Amino acid sequence: MRRRLGSFLLLLALGAACQAEPVTLTPRDTEPATATRQDDDPSPTTPLLEEVVLGTSVQGRPITAHRVGVGTQKVVLIGNMHGGTEANTYRLMVGVLAHFRLRPEVVPEGAVLWIVPTANPDGLLSDTRLNARGVDLNRNADTRDDPCPDSRWQPDTHTSEGIIPGGGGSEPWSEPETQALRDFLADAQVVVSYHSQWGAVLAGGCEKSPATLRLVETLRAATGYPVPETGFVAYPVTGDLTDYLAERGVAVATIELTDKVDPELERNLEGILAVLDGLDAILAEKEENP
Ligand SMILES: [Zn+2]
């Protein structure tokens, strides 16, 4: 029963309250960029919880990652690459973090869960999709060698509203936010990136690895989001972080929340818990099909 979500009423209330409020960063997210703090823990061993600043945004705000667990199988949840227009993914990550802070022992012994509430704090505060230099942070990864030509990094990018000149950045990894993510994810084994609003689970990468497909199926079964057979086809996607990670052997998926408002905390907690439960099977796919 330890995986049952006992405090859901409380958390759902939190999620509902968040929906109605304007976006504000938590005090933790607005601390000075140099802050690195570990939670007080009387035990002499590594504490179960830790907060680390990965880097700073264009405007100097910290990009923070929260660790839960002490294992070596690194699972990373990335929220809010698209700032204020996808603020519900930030609220989702805040809710997920609150859940795991109350019960860090839920993370399996061999695993370590990292939660990045916002990869785009400037965009979140200014209510924009892009960062403070007008770059789409999920179009700035170096995918120039991607096997799918259509996924390769481009200087100009697309959204449902049209073309963003310079949205890819002056070059791959031109932005401090994406540099911080790239470096932090260098040893990640499983990554889930949260966006809105297509209501789907999407596999990262041109050719989907068995480990990625196992991750996607685990998320689909637990969250109920569909997996579109065609992938994402609404508009061209270049320089996507998940495509970059997939080419480097990471099991990686995108979750698209259903709309731009609801953080959909409950179903996504179920998804994350299922990934942690099935982590050995996901990683076994990597061993067998490197
Ligand atoms: Zn997005």
Boltz pocket constraint, residues with backbone or C-beta under 6 A from the ligand:
constraints:
  - pocket:
      binder: B
      contacts: [[A, 81], [A, 82], [A, 86], [A, 138], [A, 194], [A, 195], [A, 196]]
      max_distance: 6.0
